[in-house]
Amino acid sequence: MDLDALAAARGAEWERLEQLSRRRDLDGAEADELITRYRAASADLADIKTSAGRTRHGDHVSTMLARARLRLTGTPENVLRQVPRFFALQLPAALYRLRWTTLVIAVCFVAVTALVALWISRDEALVAALGERAQLADYADSQFTDYYNPAATFAGTVWTNNAWIAAQCVLFGVTGVWPVMVLVQNAIGVGTAAAVMLAFDRGDVFLAHILPHGMLELTCVFVAAASGLHIFWAWVAPGPRPRAESLAAAGRSLATVVVGLVIALGVSGLVEGFVTGSALPWPVKMVIGGAALAALLAVMLVVGRRAAAHGETGDLTEYETGTPTLVAG
């Protein structure tokens, strides 16, 4: 094959292909022309490689084809158009998948917290091991309640701290150890604080200051831990799919939970910063905290169930992730 002759004969067509691939906007006729010239140039490249191997003409055509292919397939979807799908389908579906694991974790957490609180509070020796009695009395009388000082800075600090803990549970959940460690540490910590308050007959104060924000905050921690454990299980028991593909799918779908939890924990931080320590009557505080939790549960159970019924899993679409490997079963 005379490559110089081919280049002279096809030069105008290749130049037109390059012009079309560089244009920002294409009408219908131009898009069709781009596809036609892309196919013709692909055939030319195949002829060049078959007859002459790698040449400068072939490299030139290959570069043009790569640019044209990117023009045809590489246009990103408008991010703003993805937002409704994320909040209406992906996030609720991912949360819905975690509902039973979240419930089991919540029951276990409450059981461990109650066990620690009752065990320590009923044994004077264990209470004394926590510190001097005067210091513990001061904690029960004032330090515990003073902690919930209404302030924007306090709310922001609580939010970022809790969001970081939730993110760690999801992202490090593949270890199978980190979420369990976080849950145990928090259960023992809350149980120990409750034990001190119960030892000084301040159990009602403890509940009044924990429940308004804690209902939503702890639920978010439970969801984060459940998400991390699901990712771990996708690695341990991948099913019919390859282990790497199963882990990738679980990571993509459940990492969306982090975004939802950051928002939910932001609401929890506002409740803790401006409601828990405020002068509002405690029934009003409970109603506010309960409403915040109800909103999260509605997204998880009501919206999530509807999304799951439409086949949503929380994962990206096949267009975004590529065609999956076909497996039996």
C-alpha positions in Angstrom: 0.0 0.0 0.0 1.2 3.5 -0.9 0.6 5.3 2.4 1.4 8.8 0.9 -1.2 8.2 -1.9 -3.8 7.0 0.7 -3.1 10.1 2.9 -3.5 12.4 -0.2 -6.8 10.6 -1.1 -8.2 10.6 2.4 -6.7 13.8 3.7 -9.7 15.9 3.2 -12.0 13.4 4.9 -9.6 13.0 7.9 -9.4 16.8 8.2 -13.2 17.0 8.2 -13.3 14.3 10.9 -10.9 16.3 13.1 -12.9 19.5 12.6 -16.1 17.8 13.7 -14.6 16.2 16.7 -13.3 19.6 17.9 -16.6 21.4 17.6 -18.4 22.2 20.9 -21.9 21.8 19.5 -23.1 19.5 16.7 -26.5 19.5 15.0 -28.2 16.2 13.9 -26.6 16.2 10.4 -23.1 16.9 11.8 -23.4 14.2 14.4 -24.4 11.7 11.7 -21.5 12.9 9.6 -19.1 12.5 12.5 -20.2 8.9 13.0 -19.9 8.1 9.2 -16.4 9.6 9.0 -15.4 7.9 12.2 -16.3 4.5 10.7 -14.5 5.3 7.4 -11.3 6.4 9.2 -11.4 3.3 11.4 -11.4 1.2 8.2 -8.5 3.2 6.9 -6.6 2.7 10.1 -7.2 -1.1 9.9 -5.9 -1.2 6.3 -2.8 0.8 7.3 -2.0 -1.5 10.3 -2.6 -4.6 8.3 -0.4 -3.7 5.4 2.3 -1.6 7.0 2.1 -2.0 10.8 2.7 1.1 12.9 3.5 4.2 10.8 3.3 7.9 11.3 0.2 8.0 9.1 -1.5 5.4 11.3 -0.6 7.2 14.5 -2.1 10.4 13.0 -5.3 8.7 12.1 -5.4 6.9 15.5 -5.1 10.2 17.3 -8.0 11.7 15.3 -10.1 8.6 16.0 -9.4 8.8 19.8 -10.5 12.5 19.8 -13.7 11.6 17.8 -14.5 8.7 20.0 -14.2 11.0 23.1 -16.5 13.5 21.4 -19.1 10.8 20.8 -19.0 9.0 24.1 -17.2 11.2 26.6 -19.7 14.0 27.2 -20.4 14.1 30.9 -23.9 14.1 32.2 -25.1 17.3 33.8 -24.5 17.0 37.5 -27.6 18.9 38.4 -29.7 16.3 36.6 -28.1 13.6 38.7 -29.1 15.2 42.0 -32.8 14.3 41.9 -32.0 10.6 41.1 -29.4 10.5 43.9 -31.8 11.7 46.6 -35.0 10.0 45.2 -33.5 6.7 44.2 -29.9 5.9 44.9 -29.6 7.0 48.5 -33.0 5.7 49.7 -32.4 2.3 48.0 -29.0 2.0 49.6 -30.5 2.9 53.0 -33.3 0.4 52.5 -30.8 -2.4 51.9 -29.4 -1.7 55.4 -32.7 -1.7 57.3 -32.5 -5.1 59.0 -28.8 -4.9 59.8 -29.3 -1.4 61.2 -32.1 -2.8 63.4 -29.9 -5.6 64.7 -27.1 -3.2 65.5 -29.4 -0.8 67.3 -30.8 -3.6 69.5 -27.3 -4.9 70.4 -26.1 -1.3 71.0 -28.9 -0.5 73.4 -28.5 -3.8 75.2 -24.8 -3.3 75.7 -25.3 0.3 76.8 -28.0 -0.7 79.3 -25.9 -3.6 80.6 -22.9 -1.4 81.2 -25.0 1.3 82.8 -26.8 -1.0 85.2 -23.8 -3.1 86.0 -21.6 -0.1 87.0 -24.3 2.0 88.7 -25.3 -0.8 91.0 -21.8 -1.5 92.2 -20.3 1.2 94.4 -16.8 -0.2 93.9 -17.1 0.1 90.1 -18.5 3.7 90.4 -15.6 4.6 92.7 -13.1 3.2 90.2 -14.3 5.9 87.7 -13.0 8.7 89.9 -13.3 10.7 93.0 -16.8 10.8 94.3 -16.8 14.6 94.5 -15.7 14.8 90.8 -18.3 12.3 89.8 -21.0 14.3 91.7 -19.9 17.5 89.9 -20.1 15.7 86.6 -23.7 14.5 87.4 -24.8 17.8 88.7 -23.3 20.3 86.2 -20.6 19.1 83.8 -22.9 16.7 81.9 -25.6 19.4 81.3 -23.1 22.2 80.7 -21.6 20.3 77.8 -24.7 21.0 75.8 -24.2 24.7 75.6 -26.2 26.1 72.7 -23.7 27.5 70.2 -23.1 27.4 66.4 -19.5 26.5 67.0 -20.5 23.5 69.2 -23.0 22.3 66.6 -20.4 22.5 63.9 -17.8 20.6 66.0 -20.3 17.9 66.8 -21.3 17.6 63.1 -17.8 17.2 61.8 -16.8 14.8 64.5 -19.8 12.5 64.0 -19.6 12.8 60.2 -15.9 11.7 60.3 -16.8 8.7 62.5 -19.6 7.7 60.1 -17.3 8.0 57.1 -14.7 5.8 58.8 -17.3 3.1 59.5 -18.2 3.0 55.8 -14.8 3.4 54.3 -12.9 1.1 56.7 -15.8 -1.3 56.9 -14.1 -3.6 54.5 -11.8 -4.7 57.4 -14.9 -6.0 59.3 -13.3 -4.8 62.6 -13.5 -1.0 62.5 -17.4 -0.7 62.6 -17.6 -3.2 65.5 -14.8 -1.3 67.4 -16.6 2.0 66.9 -19.9 0.6 68.1 -18.4 -1.1 71.2 -16.4 2.1 72.2 -19.5 4.2 71.9 -21.8 1.7 73.7 -19.3 1.5 76.6 -18.9 5.3 76.6 -22.6 6.1 76.7 -23.2 3.3 79.2 -20.5 4.6 81.5 -21.9 8.2 81.4 -25.4 6.8 82.1 -24.0 4.8 85.0 -22.6 7.9 86.7 -25.8 9.8 86.2 -27.8 6.8 87.6 -25.5 6.5 90.6 -26.4 10.0 91.6 -30.2 9.7 90.8 -29.9 11.8 87.6 -31.1 9.2 85.1 -33.9 11.4 84.0 -31.5 14.3 83.2 -29.4 11.9 81.2 -32.3 10.8 79.1 -33.6 14.3 78.6 -30.2 15.4 77.3 -29.3 12.4 75.2 -32.6 11.5 73.4 -33.4 14.7 71.5 -30.3 14.6 69.3 -29.2 11.0 70.2 -32.1 9.4 68.4 -30.9 10.6 65.0 -27.2 10.7 65.8 -27.0 7.1 67.0 -29.2 5.9 64.2 -26.7 7.5 61.8 -23.9 5.6 63.5 -25.8 2.4 63.3 -26.5 2.9 59.5 -22.8 3.7 58.9 -21.7 0.6 60.7 -24.3 -1.5 58.8 -23.0 -0.1 55.6 -19.4 -0.9 56.5 -20.3 -4.5 57.5 -22.2 -5.0 54.2 -19.1 -4.0 52.3 -17.1 -6.4 54.4 -19.5 -9.2 53.6 -19.5 -8.5 49.9 -15.7 -9.2 50.1 -16.1 -12.3 52.2 -19.1 -13.8 50.4 -19.2 -12.4 46.9 -21.7 -15.0 45.5 -21.5 -15.8 41.8 -19.6 -12.7 40.9 -15.8 -12.2 41.1 -14.7 -11.0 44.5 -13.3 -7.7 43.2 -16.5 -6.9 41.2 -18.8 -7.7 44.2 -16.7 -5.5 46.5 -16.6 -2.7 43.9 -20.4 -2.8 43.5 -21.0 -2.8 47.3 -18.5 0.0 47.7 -20.1 2.2 45.0 -23.7 1.7 46.2 -23.1 2.0 49.9 -20.6 4.8 49.8 -23.6 7.0 48.8 -24.8 6.4 52.3 -21.9 8.7 53.5 -23.4 11.7 51.7 -26.8 11.1 53.3 -25.4 10.6 56.7 -23.4 13.8 56.5 -26.6 15.6 55.9 -28.5 13.7 58.6 -25.7 14.3 61.1 -25.8 18.0 60.2 -29.4 18.0 61.3 -28.4 16.1 64.5 -25.7 18.7 65.2 -28.2 21.5 64.9 -30.5 19.7 67.4 -27.7 19.0 69.8 -26.3 22.6 69.5 -29.6 24.5 69.7 -32.3 22.3 71.1 -30.8 19.8 73.6 -29.3 22.5 75.8 -32.0 25.1 75.3 -34.7 26.2 77.7 -37.4 24.5 75.7 -39.6 22.1 77.7 -38.3 18.5 77.4 -41.5 17.2 75.6 -40.8 19.8 72.8 -37.2 18.7 72.6 -38.3 15.1 72.2 -40.8 16.0 69.5 -38.1 17.8 67.6 -35.7 14.9 67.9 -38.3 12.4 67.1 -39.3 14.3 63.9 -35.7 14.4 62.8 -35.4 10.6 63.2 -38.8 10.1 61.5 -37.6 12.0 58.5 -34.6 9.7 58.1 -36.7 6.6 58.6 -39.2 7.8 56.0 -36.4 8.1 53.5 -35.0 4.7 54.4 -38.2 2.7 54.6 -40.9 4.5 52.5 -38.9 6.1 49.7 -36.3 3.4 49.8 -38.9 0.6 49.5 -40.4 2.4 46.5 -37.0 2.8 44.9 -36.1 -0.9 45.5 -39.3 -2.0 43.9 -38.2 -0.2 40.7 -35.0 -2.2 40.7 -32.7 0.5 42.2 -29.8 -0.8 44.4 -28.0 2.4 45.0 -25.2 1.5 42.6 -24.3 3.6 39.5 -26.0 2.8 36.2 -24.5 0.3 33.7 -23.7 3.3 31.5 -21.6 4.8 34.2 -19.8 1.7 35.4 -19.5 -0.3 32.2 -21.0 -3.6 31.2 -20.8 -6.1 34.0 -19.3 -9.5 33.7 -22.0 -12.1 33.0 -22.2 -14.9 35.6 -24.3 -17.9 36.1 -26.9 -17.9 38.9 
